[in-house]
Amino acid sequence: MKRPNLRSYSIDGQEVFLLSITSLAKMVGVKTQTLRKWEAKKLLPKAGLLIPTKSPLSTAQGEIYKRLYTEEQAGVLAWWVAKVRPSKGLIIKASLIDMLHEKWDEADKKFKERLKRKED
C-alpha cells in the first residue's frame, strides 16, 4: 500500500487531513475511474465528505463536488481490495460487498468520533 497524499481541510472549524479520489485510487492501486464506477454500482459506499469545486463546469452543469475520504476509509478499501482482488468481469459475492460497507461505516464512525473528541 502506498503512502497516502493527504491534504488539509477545515471541517466545522477543525483541521482534518483527507484524501481526494485520485489519491485514494493511487493508494489502493486502481484507477480513479474504477472507484467512480464502483461507487455508481454501489460496490463502494459514497464518499461521506463532499466539497464544492471551483470548476468552470460548475456554473454550466450545476454544482460539482470533490469526493474526500478519510485515512480510515482508505485503510478499509486497501484491505478489501487486497482481500477480494476485484477485477473486470469478476462477480463479487454480496457478502463481500456487505463486508466492505460494514467496515466503511465503522471507519466513518471512528472519524466522526475523532472529530467530536477534538471539539471537546
Secondary structure, DSSP 8 states (H G I E B T S, - for coil): ------EEEEETTEEEEEEEHHHHHHHHTS-HHHHHHHHHTTSS---SEEEE---THHHHHS--EEEEE-HHHHHHHHHHHHHH---TT----HHHHHHHHHHHHHHHHHHHHHHHHHH-
